[in-house]
Amino acid sequence: MKKKIYASLSALILSALVLAGCAASPSGTATTESQTTNPPVSTSVNNTVSTATEATTSGSELVLTVAELSKYDGTNGNPAYIAVDGVIYDVTNVPEWKNGAHNGFTAGKDLTDAIKTMSPHGTSKLSGVPVVGKLVD
């Protein structure tokens, strides 16, 4: 009977820790997943991209307007982001999006209509591309 109680209590504590999103770091202090796995987006030298003042974050996810997204065009050392159906994808390291351009399209834009109506493969090529945030009005 005691073993069942201890097992249930252990499972409850473990579940609470998982739900709280805490993990013990090597130093013994608690850190959240976003602190350990998602570094902040860097600001370019010419201050073209500035997530600290223009974009808000929701946990580790960027929340950008269309105007803010336009700065992530893959030029001048900036990351290349595109939005489709309100989801922002990081195409910086996708070979087909070298320097933020692909088949006449450029990064830093909401390409929902273009990808759904003009692209021969639609949204299928977006699976596996890192999602970095969401697009808002």
ROKE-586641 format. One record per residue: residue number from 1; x, y, z of N, C-alpha, C, O in turn. Coordinates in Angstrom, 3 decimals, always signed. Layout:
N
+-------+----------+----------+----------+----------+----------+----------+----------+----------+----------+----------+----------+----------+
| dolum |      n.x |      n.y |      n.z |     ca.x |     ca.y |     ca.z |      c.x |      c.y |      c.z |      o.x |      o.y |      o.z |
+-------+----------+----------+----------+----------+----------+----------+----------+----------+----------+----------+----------+----------+
|   NUM |        X |        Y |        Z |        X |        Y |        Z |        X |        Y |        Z |        X |        Y |        Z |
...
+-------+----------+----------+----------+----------+----------+----------+----------+----------+----------+----------+----------+----------+
//
This chain:
137
+-------+----------+----------+----------+----------+----------+----------+----------+----------+----------+----------+----------+----------+
| dolum |      n.x |      n.y |      n.z |     ca.x |     ca.y |     ca.z |      c.x |      c.y |      c.z |      o.x |      o.y |      o.z |
+-------+----------+----------+----------+----------+----------+----------+----------+----------+----------+----------+----------+----------+
|     1 |   +0.829 |   -1.197 |   +0.000 |   +0.000 |   +0.000 |   +0.000 |   +0.868 |   +1.254 |   +0.000 |   +0.590 |   +2.209 |   -0.725 |
|     2 |   +1.936 |   +1.245 |   +0.828 |   +2.822 |   +2.409 |   +0.873 |   +3.507 |   +2.625 |   -0.466 |   +3.715 |   +3.765 |   -0.883 |
|     3 |   +3.864 |   +1.522 |   -1.151 |   +4.528 |   +1.643 |   -2.447 |   +3.610 |   +2.334 |   -3.454 |   +4.066 |   +3.159 |   -4.246 |
|     4 |   +2.314 |   +1.999 |   -3.424 |   +1.369 |   +2.632 |   -4.346 |   +1.248 |   +4.124 |   -4.059 |   +1.176 |   +4.934 |   -4.984 |
|     5 |   +1.225 |   +4.481 |   -2.795 |   +1.113 |   +5.892 |   -2.409 |   +2.358 |   +6.647 |   -2.858 |   +2.257 |   +7.736 |   -3.424 |
|     6 |   +3.547 |   +6.064 |   -2.605 |   +4.790 |   +6.719 |   -3.002 |   +4.896 |   +6.827 |   -4.525 |   +5.362 |   +7.840 |   -5.045 |
|     7 |   +4.474 |   +5.807 |   -5.221 |   +4.516 |   +5.836 |   -6.686 |   +3.566 |   +6.902 |   -7.217 |   +3.916 |   +7.643 |   -8.136 |
|     8 |   +2.375 |   +6.983 |   -6.650 |   +1.410 |   +7.993 |   -7.080 |   +1.910 |   +9.397 |   -6.773 |   +1.771 |  +10.307 |   -7.590 |
|     9 |   +2.489 |   +9.565 |   -5.598 |   +3.023 |  +10.867 |   -5.205 |   +4.180 |  +11.264 |   -6.118 |   +4.269 |  +12.419 |   -6.534 |
|    10 |   +5.055 |  +10.333 |   -6.428 |   +6.177 |  +10.611 |   -7.325 |   +5.690 |  +11.004 |   -8.709 |   +6.204 |  +11.948 |   -9.310 |
|    11 |   +4.701 |  +10.284 |   -9.214 |   +4.146 |  +10.599 |  -10.527 |   +3.503 |  +11.981 |  -10.529 |   +3.626 |  +12.720 |  -11.506 |
|    12 |   +2.823 |  +12.333 |   -9.450 |   +2.188 |  +13.632 |   -9.332 |   +3.217 |  +14.751 |   -9.315 |   +3.034 |  +15.773 |   -9.977 |
|    13 |   +4.285 |  +14.570 |   -8.573 |   +5.347 |  +15.578 |   -8.501 |   +6.024 |  +15.728 |   -9.859 |   +6.272 |  +16.847 |  -10.308 |
|    14 |   +6.321 |  +14.611 |  -10.510 |   +6.951 |  +14.655 |  -11.826 |   +6.047 |  +15.367 |  -12.827 |   +6.523 |  +16.174 |  -13.625 |
|    15 |   +4.760 |  +15.078 |  -12.794 |   +3.811 |  +15.744 |  -13.693 |   +3.772 |  +17.240 |  -13.440 |   +3.721 |  +18.029 |  -14.384 |
|    16 |   +3.797 |  +17.634 |  -12.190 |   +3.775 |  +19.055 |  -11.853 |   +5.020 |  +19.758 |  -12.380 |   +4.937 |  +20.880 |  -12.881 |
|    17 |   +6.169 |  +19.107 |  -12.269 |   +7.404 |  +19.702 |  -12.785 |   +7.363 |  +19.839 |  -14.304 |   +7.785 |  +20.857 |  -14.851 |
|    18 |   +6.860 |  +18.825 |  -14.973 |   +6.766 |  +18.876 |  -16.432 |   +5.798 |  +19.975 |  -16.851 |   +6.099 |  +20.750 |  -17.759 |
|    19 |   +4.654 |  +20.051 |  -16.207 |   +3.675 |  +21.081 |  -16.542 |   +4.200 |  +22.480 |  -16.260 |   +3.864 |  +23.427 |  -16.971 |
|    20 |   +5.011 |  +22.612 |  -15.239 |   +5.577 |  +23.916 |  -14.906 |   +6.675 |  +24.301 |  -15.880 |   +7.088 |  +25.460 |  -15.920 |
|    21 |   +7.155 |  +23.340 |  -16.668 |   +8.187 |  +23.635 |  -17.658 |   +9.549 |  +23.824 |  -17.053 |  +10.406 |  +24.475 |  -17.651 |
|    22 |   +9.769 |  +23.271 |  -15.886 |  +11.045 |  +23.435 |  -15.212 |  +11.921 |  +22.217 |  -15.432 |  +11.442 |  +21.088 |  -15.535 |
|    23 |  +13.218 |  +22.478 |  -15.502 |  +14.211 |  +21.416 |  -15.567 |  +15.402 |  +21.875 |  -14.766 |  +15.751 |  +23.056 |  -14.784 |
|    24 |  +16.017 |  +20.973 |  -14.076 |  +17.179 |  +21.352 |  -13.282 |  +18.375 |  +21.521 |  -14.191 |  +18.696 |  +20.634 |  -14.982 |
|    25 |  +19.039 |  +22.666 |  -14.078 |  +20.251 |  +22.899 |  -14.848 |  +21.422 |  +22.290 |  -14.094 |  +21.262 |  +21.910 |  -12.934 |
|    26 |  +22.608 |  +22.183 |  -14.720 |  +23.752 |  +21.602 |  -14.025 |  +24.099 |  +22.325 |  -12.736 |  +24.656 |  +21.713 |  -11.824 |
|    27 |  +23.788 |  +23.607 |  -12.636 |  +24.107 |  +24.345 |  -11.419 |  +23.068 |  +24.140 |  -10.334 |  +23.247 |  +24.596 |   -9.204 |
|    28 |  +21.973 |  +23.453 |  -10.671 |  +20.939 |  +23.182 |   -9.683 |  +19.826 |  +24.211 |   -9.683 |  +18.867 |  +24.070 |   -8.925 |
|    29 |  +19.924 |  +25.246 |  -10.515 |  +18.860 |  +26.235 |  -10.571 |  +17.891 |  +25.859 |  -11.658 |  +18.252 |  +25.178 |  -12.617 |
|    30 |  +16.670 |  +26.297 |  -11.513 |  +15.642 |  +25.958 |  -12.500 |  +15.736 |  +26.900 |  -13.683 |  +15.954 |  +28.100 |  -13.515 |
|    31 |  +15.572 |  +26.358 |  -14.874 |  +15.522 |  +27.165 |  -16.081 |  +14.333 |  +26.721 |  -16.902 |  +13.891 |  +25.575 |  -16.808 |
|    32 |  +13.821 |  +27.623 |  -17.701 |  +12.707 |  +27.253 |  -18.561 |  +13.252 |  +26.817 |  -19.902 |  +14.401 |  +27.107 |  -20.234 |
|    33 |  +12.435 |  +26.122 |  -20.675 |  +12.851 |  +25.637 |  -21.985 |  +13.276 |  +26.789 |  -22.889 |  +14.259 |  +26.665 |  -23.619 |
|    34 |  +12.550 |  +27.910 |  -22.852 |  +12.886 |  +29.022 |  -23.734 |  +14.226 |  +29.635 |  -23.377 |  +14.880 |  +30.211 |  -24.247 |
|    35 |  +14.656 |  +29.534 |  -22.129 |  +15.947 |  +30.057 |  -21.744 |  +17.075 |  +29.182 |  -22.266 |  +18.182 |  +29.676 |  -22.483 |
|    36 |  +16.824 |  +27.912 |  -22.470 |  +17.899 |  +27.014 |  -22.839 |  +17.927 |  +26.656 |  -24.310 |  +18.979 |  +26.261 |  -24.812 |
|    37 |  +16.814 |  +26.778 |  -25.027 |  +16.795 |  +26.299 |  -26.403 |  +16.539 |  +27.366 |  -27.450 |  +16.757 |  +27.107 |  -28.633 |
|    38 |  +16.095 |  +28.538 |  -27.078 |  +15.754 |  +29.540 |  -28.075 |  +16.493 |  +30.846 |  -27.810 |  +16.019 |  +31.690 |  -27.049 |
|    39 |  +17.666 |  +31.014 |  -28.444 |  +18.382 |  +32.267 |  -28.236 |  +17.633 |  +33.413 |  -28.891 |  +16.898 |  +33.200 |  -29.855 |
|    40 |  +17.809 |  +34.631 |  -28.379 |  +17.106 |  +35.757 |  -28.971 |  +17.646 |  +36.053 |  -30.368 |  +18.801 |  +35.763 |  -30.678 |
|    41 |  +16.790 |  +36.635 |  -31.201 |  +17.214 |  +37.037 |  -32.532 |  +18.142 |  +38.230 |  -32.382 |  +17.838 |  +39.166 |  -31.643 |
|    42 |  +19.266 |  +38.202 |  -33.073 |  +20.234 |  +39.278 |  -32.913 |  +19.815 |  +40.510 |  -33.694 |  +19.069 |  +40.427 |  -34.670 |
|    43 |  +20.305 |  +41.641 |  -33.248 |  +20.053 |  +42.909 |  -33.920 |  +21.205 |  +43.159 |  -34.875 |  +22.366 |  +43.022 |  -34.490 |
|    44 |  +20.907 |  +43.519 |  -36.103 |  +21.972 |  +43.752 |  -37.066 |  +22.691 |  +45.047 |  -36.755 |  +22.190 |  +45.887 |  -36.007 |
|    45 |  +23.884 |  +45.203 |  -37.340 |  +24.725 |  +46.359 |  -37.073 |  +24.035 |  +47.650 |  -37.469 |  +24.150 |  +48.649 |  -36.759 |
|    46 |  +23.329 |  +47.652 |  -38.575 |  +22.675 |  +48.880 |  -39.024 |  +21.286 |  +49.074 |  -38.417 |  +20.522 |  +49.931 |  -38.858 |
|    47 |  +20.971 |  +48.277 |  -37.412 |  +19.701 |  +48.376 |  -36.679 |  +18.477 |  +48.196 |  -37.561 |  +17.415 |  +48.744 |  -37.264 |
|    48 |  +18.611 |  +47.438 |  -38.636 |  +17.454 |  +47.175 |  -39.476 |  +16.467 |  +46.284 |  -38.752 |  +15.256 |  +46.475 |  -38.871 |
|    49 |  +16.969 |  +45.309 |  -38.001 |  +16.115 |  +44.393 |  -37.268 |  +16.284 |  +44.680 |  -35.789 |  +17.402 |  +44.663 |  -35.273 |
|    50 |  +15.192 |  +44.943 |  -35.111 |  +15.254 |  +45.224 |  -33.691 |  +14.066 |  +44.579 |  -33.009 |  +12.999 |  +45.183 |  -32.899 |
|    51 |  +14.251 |  +43.347 |  -32.550 |  +13.135 |  +42.643 |  -31.942 |  +12.802 |  +43.187 |  -30.567 |  +11.673 |  +43.030 |  -30.103 |
|    52 |  +13.747 |  +43.817 |  -29.911 |  +13.498 |  +44.299 |  -28.559 |  +12.475 |  +45.430 |  -28.541 |  +11.688 |  +45.532 |  -27.599 |
|    53 |  +12.472 |  +46.272 |  -29.557 |  +11.573 |  +47.419 |  -29.532 |  +10.361 |  +47.258 |  -30.424 |   +9.332 |  +47.880 |  -30.160 |
|    54 |  +10.436 |  +46.448 |  -31.472 |   +9.346 |  +46.397 |  -32.427 |   +8.488 |  +45.153 |  -32.331 |   +7.279 |  +45.220 |  -32.548 |
|    55 |   +9.077 |  +44.044 |  -32.017 |   +8.310 |  +42.798 |  -31.954 |   +8.127 |  +42.406 |  -30.506 |   +9.010 |  +42.608 |  -29.673 |
|    56 |   +6.985 |  +41.852 |  -30.225 |   +6.772 |  +41.322 |  -28.890 |   +6.942 |  +39.825 |  -28.951 |   +6.749 |  +39.213 |  -30.002 |
|    57 |   +7.298 |  +39.235 |  -27.838 |   +7.451 |  +37.792 |  -27.832 |   +6.422 |  +37.168 |  -26.931 |   +6.013 |  +37.753 |  -25.928 |
|    58 |   +6.013 |  +35.994 |  -27.291 |   +5.091 |  +35.212 |  -26.501 |   +5.830 |  +33.938 |  -26.158 |   +5.828 |  +32.990 |  -26.943 |
|    59 |   +6.465 |  +33.901 |  -24.991 |   +7.347 |  +32.784 |  -24.665 |   +8.563 |  +32.882 |  -25.551 |   +9.326 |  +33.843 |  -25.449 |
|    60 |   +8.759 |  +31.907 |  -26.418 |   +9.894 |  +31.942 |  -27.320 |   +9.471 |  +32.278 |  -28.746 |  +10.296 |  +32.231 |  -29.658 |
|    61 |   +8.227 |  +32.608 |  -28.949 |   +7.689 |  +32.853 |  -30.275 |   +7.623 |  +34.344 |  -30.569 |   +7.151 |  +35.129 |  -29.747 |
|    62 |   +8.107 |  +34.734 |  -31.766 |   +7.982 |  +36.121 |  -32.197 |   +6.545 |  +36.410 |  -32.594 |   +5.844 |  +35.541 |  -33.113 |
|    63 |   +6.123 |  +37.615 |  -32.351 |   +4.815 |  +38.083 |  -32.807 |   +5.102 |  +39.359 |  -33.582 |   +5.495 |  +40.372 |  -33.004 |
|    64 |   +4.902 |  +39.301 |  -34.905 |   +5.258 |  +40.425 |  -35.765 |   +4.074 |  +40.905 |  -36.587 |   +3.176 |  +40.132 |  -36.924 |
|    65 |   +4.089 |  +42.190 |  -36.903 |   +3.144 |  +42.742 |  -37.873 |   +3.777 |  +42.590 |  -39.258 |   +4.948 |  +42.225 |  -39.365 |
|    66 |   +3.017 |  +42.864 |  -40.308 |   +3.558 |  +42.801 |  -41.666 |   +4.716 |  +43.788 |  -41.815 |   +5.720 |  +43.472 |  -42.453 |
|    67 |   +4.584 |  +44.969 |  -41.235 |   +5.649 |  +45.977 |  -41.319 |   +6.922 |  +45.483 |  -40.638 |   +8.021 |  +45.671 |  -41.161 |
|    68 |   +6.779 |  +44.854 |  -39.478 |   +7.948 |  +44.327 |  -38.763 |   +8.563 |  +43.152 |  -39.519 |   +9.786 |  +43.021 |  -39.575 |
|    69 |   +7.725 |  +42.304 |  -40.096 |   +8.199 |  +41.157 |  -40.864 |   +9.065 |  +41.610 |  -42.038 |  +10.014 |  +40.916 |  -42.401 |
|    70 |   +8.760 |  +42.743 |  -42.629 |   +9.477 |  +43.218 |  -43.813 |  +10.972 |  +43.415 |  -43.560 |  +11.759 |  +43.406 |  -44.507 |
|    71 |  +11.362 |  +43.586 |  -42.340 |  +12.778 |  +43.770 |  -42.010 |  +13.558 |  +42.456 |  -42.039 |  +14.788 |  +42.460 |  -42.084 |
|    72 |  +12.843 |  +41.340 |  -42.012 |  +13.465 |  +40.017 |  -42.029 |  +13.485 |  +39.503 |  -43.476 |  +12.849 |  +38.502 |  -43.805 |
|    73 |  +14.226 |  +40.208 |  -44.319 |  +14.206 |  +39.912 |  -45.754 |  +15.411 |  +39.118 |  -46.246 |  +15.518 |  +38.845 |  -47.442 |
|    74 |  +16.313 |  +38.744 |  -45.355 |  +17.471 |  +37.940 |  -45.746 |  +18.612 |  +38.728 |  -46.349 |  +19.576 |  +38.134 |  -46.832 |
|    75 |  +18.534 |  +40.045 |  -46.338 |  +19.612 |  +40.867 |  -46.870 |  +20.352 |  +41.566 |  -45.739 |  +19.839 |  +41.685 |  -44.627 |
|    76 |  +21.552 |  +42.022 |  -46.033 |  +22.370 |  +42.770 |  -45.068 |  +22.561 |  +42.033 |  -43.751 |  +22.629 |  +42.657 |  -42.692 |
|    77 |  +22.648 |  +40.714 |  -43.811 |  +22.873 |  +39.922 |  -42.599 |  +21.627 |  +39.634 |  -41.783 |  +21.714 |  +38.994 |  -40.735 |
|    78 |  +20.460 |  +40.095 |  -42.241 |  +19.215 |  +39.834 |  -41.518 |  +18.712 |  +38.424 |  -41.828 |  +18.959 |  +37.904 |  -42.915 |
|    79 |  +18.005 |  +37.802 |  -40.874 |  +17.381 |  +36.509 |  -41.167 |  +16.304 |  +36.669 |  -42.240 |  +15.799 |  +37.766 |  -42.474 |
|    80 |  +15.967 |  +35.557 |  -42.883 |  +14.923 |  +35.555 |  -43.910 |  +13.705 |  +34.820 |  -43.374 |  +13.748 |  +33.608 |  -43.165 |
|    81 |  +12.608 |  +35.560 |  -43.148 |  +11.369 |  +34.991 |  -42.651 |  +10.267 |  +35.213 |  -43.685 |  +10.227 |  +36.247 |  -44.352 |
|    82 |   +9.385 |  +34.241 |  -43.807 |   +8.176 |  +34.397 |  -44.620 |   +6.985 |  +33.992 |  -43.759 |   +7.124 |  +33.207 |  -42.820 |
|    83 |   +5.833 |  +34.524 |  -44.080 |   +4.614 |  +34.166 |  -43.358 |   +3.649 |  +33.475 |  -44.314 |   +3.484 |  +33.887 |  -45.462 |
|    84 |   +3.019 |  +32.423 |  -43.820 |   +1.985 |  +31.705 |  -44.561 |   +0.901 |  +31.317 |  -43.565 |   +1.174 |  +30.658 |  -42.561 |
|    85 |   -0.317 |  +31.727 |  -43.846 |   -1.457 |  +31.449 |  -42.969 |   -1.208 |  +31.898 |  -41.532 |   -1.604 |  +31.212 |  -40.589 |
|    86 |   -0.557 |  +33.041 |  -41.362 |   -0.311 |  +33.597 |  -40.038 |   +0.861 |  +32.994 |  -39.289 |   +1.151 |  +33.410 |  -38.167 |
|    87 |   +1.537 |  +32.032 |  -39.876 |   +2.693 |  +31.392 |  -39.255 |   +3.949 |  +31.946 |  -39.910 |   +4.022 |  +32.036 |  -41.135 |
|    88 |   +4.944 |  +32.319 |  -39.098 |   +6.199 |  +32.852 |  -39.625 |   +7.238 |  +31.736 |  -39.641 |   +7.510 |  +31.101 |  -38.622 |
|    89 |   +7.813 |  +31.512 |  -40.826 |   +8.820 |  +30.472 |  -41.039 |  +10.187 |  +31.117 |  -41.262 |  +10.291 |  +32.160 |  -41.907 |
|    90 |  +11.230 |  +30.491 |  -40.724 |  +12.604 |  +30.953 |  -40.920 |  +13.205 |  +30.191 |  -42.095 |  +13.544 |  +29.015 |  -41.966 |
|    91 |  +13.339 |  +30.857 |  -43.243 |  +13.897 |  +30.227 |  -44.439 |  +15.358 |  +30.623 |  -44.651 |  +15.917 |  +30.391 |  -45.723 |
|    92 |  +15.970 |  +31.213 |  -43.640 |  +17.348 |  +31.681 |  -43.724 |  +18.292 |  +30.588 |  -44.218 |  +19.133 |  +30.845 |  -45.079 |
|    93 |  +18.165 |  +29.386 |  -43.691 |  +19.083 |  +28.295 |  -44.025 |  +18.519 |  +27.313 |  -45.053 |  +19.065 |  +26.226 |  -45.242 |
|    94 |  +17.438 |  +27.692 |  -45.710 |  +16.878 |  +26.864 |  -46.776 |  +17.614 |  +27.240 |  -48.064 |  +17.513 |  +28.381 |  -48.516 |
|    95 |  +18.352 |  +26.298 |  -48.660 |  +19.168 |  +26.633 |  -49.836 |  +18.395 |  +27.325 |  -50.964 |  +18.948 |  +28.187 |  -51.647 |
|    96 |  +17.148 |  +26.966 |  -51.163 |  +16.351 |  +27.581 |  -52.228 |  +16.022 |  +29.053 |  -51.945 |  +15.599 |  +29.774 |  -52.849 |
|    97 |  +16.211 |  +29.500 |  -50.709 |  +15.919 |  +30.873 |  -50.317 |  +17.197 |  +31.670 |  -50.073 |  +17.232 |  +32.528 |  -49.191 |
|    98 |  +18.237 |  +31.397 |  -50.842 |  +19.524 |  +32.081 |  -50.667 |  +19.327 |  +33.596 |  -50.780 |  +18.680 |  +34.084 |  -51.707 |
|    99 |  +19.888 |  +34.315 |  -49.834 |  +19.783 |  +35.781 |  -49.764 |  +18.339 |  +36.269 |  -49.712 |  +18.049 |  +37.397 |  -50.108 |
|   100 |  +17.432 |  +35.419 |  -49.225 |  +16.044 |  +35.832 |  -49.033 |  +15.209 |  +35.884 |  -50.298 |  +14.169 |  +36.543 |  -50.325 |
|   101 |  +15.651 |  +35.190 |  -51.362 |  +14.886 |  +35.204 |  -52.605 |  +14.719 |  +33.785 |  -53.130 |  +15.613 |  +32.949 |  -53.003 |
|   102 |  +13.535 |  +33.525 |  -53.734 |  +13.243 |  +32.213 |  -54.294 |  +12.200 |  +32.353 |  -55.399 |  +11.072 |  +32.779 |  -55.148 |
|   103 |  +12.580 |  +31.995 |  -56.611 |  +11.659 |  +31.999 |  -57.766 |  +10.861 |  +33.299 |  -57.913 |   +9.659 |  +33.264 |  -58.177 |
|   104 |  +11.522 |  +34.430 |  -57.744 |  +10.863 |  +35.722 |  -57.909 |  +10.171 |  +36.253 |  -56.668 |   +9.641 |  +37.364 |  -56.688 |
|   105 |  +10.165 |  +35.488 |  -55.596 |   +9.567 |  +35.928 |  -54.337 |  +10.682 |  +36.324 |  -53.377 |  +11.793 |  +35.801 |  -53.453 |
|   106 |  +10.378 |  +37.244 |  -52.482 |  +11.369 |  +37.674 |  -51.501 |  +10.842 |  +37.451 |  -50.090 |   +9.638 |  +37.500 |  -49.835 |
|   107 |  +11.777 |  +37.207 |  -49.190 |  +11.430 |  +37.011 |  -47.781 |  +11.014 |  +38.353 |  -47.178 |  +11.171 |  +39.407 |  -47.794 |
|   108 |  +10.489 |  +38.285 |  -45.976 |  +10.035 |  +39.492 |  -45.293 |   +8.601 |  +39.855 |  -45.628 |   +8.156 |  +40.975 |  -45.381 |
|   109 |   +7.875 |  +38.884 |  -46.200 |   +6.499 |  +39.161 |  -46.637 |   +5.550 |  +38.034 |  -46.236 |   +5.966 |  +36.918 |  -45.921 |
|   110 |   +4.278 |  +38.364 |  -46.258 |   +3.226 |  +37.362 |  -46.109 |   +2.998 |  +36.778 |  -47.497 |   +2.450 |  +37.450 |  -48.370 |
|   111 |   +3.412 |  +35.539 |  -47.704 |   +3.317 |  +34.899 |  -49.014 |   +2.184 |  +33.880 |  -49.094 |   +2.222 |  +32.974 |  -49.927 |
|   112 |   +1.189 |  +34.020 |  -48.245 |   +0.080 |  +33.066 |  -48.215 |   -0.552 |  +32.890 |  -49.596 |   -0.659 |  +31.766 |  -50.087 |
|   113 |   -0.963 |  +33.969 |  -50.213 |   -1.639 |  +33.871 |  -51.512 |   -0.719 |  +33.295 |  -52.578 |   -1.129 |  +32.422 |  -53.343 |
|   114 |   +0.507 |  +33.766 |  -52.636 |   +1.452 |  +33.301 |  -53.656 |   +1.732 |  +31.816 |  -53.526 |   +1.751 |  +31.095 |  -54.524 |
|   115 |   +1.947 |  +31.358 |  -52.313 |   +2.273 |  +29.939 |  -52.118 |   +1.045 |  +29.067 |  -52.398 |   +1.173 |  +27.972 |  -52.946 |
|   116 |   -0.114 |  +29.541 |  -52.030 |   -1.319 |  +28.727 |  -52.237 |   -1.823 |  +28.745 |  -53.677 |   -2.446 |  +27.781 |  -54.120 |
|   117 |   -1.565 |  +29.823 |  -54.413 |   -2.112 |  +29.903 |  -55.760 |   -1.078 |  +29.764 |  -56.868 |   -1.419 |  +29.302 |  -57.957 |
|   118 |   +0.164 |  +30.143 |  -56.631 |   +1.174 |  +30.152 |  -57.682 |   +2.233 |  +29.061 |  -57.539 |   +2.823 |  +28.640 |  -58.534 |
|   119 |   +2.474 |  +28.610 |  -56.341 |   +3.512 |  +27.608 |  -56.112 |   +3.030 |  +26.234 |  -56.562 |   +1.919 |  +25.827 |  -56.222 |
|   120 |   +3.849 |  +25.518 |  -57.320 |   +3.421 |  +24.189 |  -57.773 |   +3.318 |  +23.157 |  -56.650 |   +2.641 |  +22.140 |  -56.796 |
|   121 |   +3.984 |  +23.419 |  -55.542 |   +3.953 |  +22.459 |  -54.438 |   +3.188 |  +22.964 |  -53.231 |   +3.122 |  +22.270 |  -52.216 |
|   122 |   +2.613 |  +24.145 |  -53.310 |   +1.812 |  +24.684 |  -52.213 |   +2.593 |  +24.786 |  -50.921 |   +3.761 |  +25.176 |  -50.922 |
|   123 |   +1.959 |  +24.439 |  -49.834 |   +2.597 |  +24.556 |  -48.517 |   +3.392 |  +23.309 |  -48.135 |   +3.993 |  +23.272 |  -47.061 |
|   124 |   +3.406 |  +22.293 |  -48.988 |   +4.058 |  +21.030 |  -48.620 |   +5.548 |  +21.188 |  -48.313 |   +6.084 |  +20.454 |  -47.483 |
|   125 |   +6.213 |  +22.117 |  -48.956 |   +7.652 |  +22.308 |  -48.738 |   +7.950 |  +23.026 |  -47.418 |   +9.112 |  +23.135 |  -47.025 |
|   126 |   +6.932 |  +23.508 |  -46.744 |   +7.153 |  +24.191 |  -45.471 |   +7.305 |  +23.225 |  -44.295 |   +7.761 |  +23.623 |  -43.223 |
|   127 |   +6.927 |  +21.964 |  -44.490 |   +7.103 |  +21.018 |  -43.388 |   +8.599 |  +20.836 |  -43.164 |   +9.348 |  +20.570 |  -44.104 |
|   128 |   +9.017 |  +20.977 |  -41.949 |  +10.431 |  +20.877 |  -41.606 |  +11.141 |  +22.219 |  -41.557 |  +12.260 |  +22.302 |  -41.051 |
|   129 |  +10.517 |  +23.274 |  -42.072 |  +11.109 |  +24.614 |  -41.987 |  +10.791 |  +25.151 |  -40.588 |   +9.645 |  +25.075 |  -40.145 |
|   130 |  +11.797 |  +25.694 |  -39.890 |  +11.556 |  +26.163 |  -38.517 |  +10.484 |  +27.253 |  -38.436 |  +10.483 |  +28.203 |  -39.218 |
|   131 |   +9.592 |  +27.096 |  -37.492 |   +8.571 |  +28.108 |  -37.202 |   +9.132 |  +29.002 |  -36.102 |   +9.580 |  +28.515 |  -35.064 |
|   132 |   +9.104 |  +30.328 |  -36.339 |   +9.672 |  +31.244 |  -35.345 |   +8.626 |  +32.159 |  -34.721 |   +8.928 |  +32.874 |  -33.765 |
|   133 |   +7.414 |  +32.151 |  -35.238 |   +6.431 |  +33.034 |  -34.634 |   +5.126 |  +33.066 |  -35.397 |   +4.803 |  +32.172 |  -36.179 |
|   134 |   +4.376 |  +34.149 |  -35.134 |   +3.091 |  +34.311 |  -35.801 |   +2.944 |  +35.755 |  -36.261 |   +3.511 |  +36.681 |  -35.681 |
|   135 |   +2.175 |  +35.909 |  -37.307 |   +1.909 |  +37.203 |  -37.913 |   +0.594 |  +37.743 |  -37.356 |   -0.402 |  +37.024 |  -37.276 |
|   136 |   +0.604 |  +39.013 |  -36.976 |   -0.602 |  +39.651 |  -36.461 |   -0.908 |  +40.890 |  -37.286 |   -0.049 |  +41.400 |  -38.005 |
|   137 |   -2.148 |  +41.368 |  -37.172 |   -2.555 |  +42.574 |  -37.927 |   -1.898 |  +43.804 |  -37.382 |   -2.123 |  +44.901 |  -37.892 |
+-------+----------+----------+----------+----------+----------+----------+----------+----------+----------+----------+----------+----------+
//
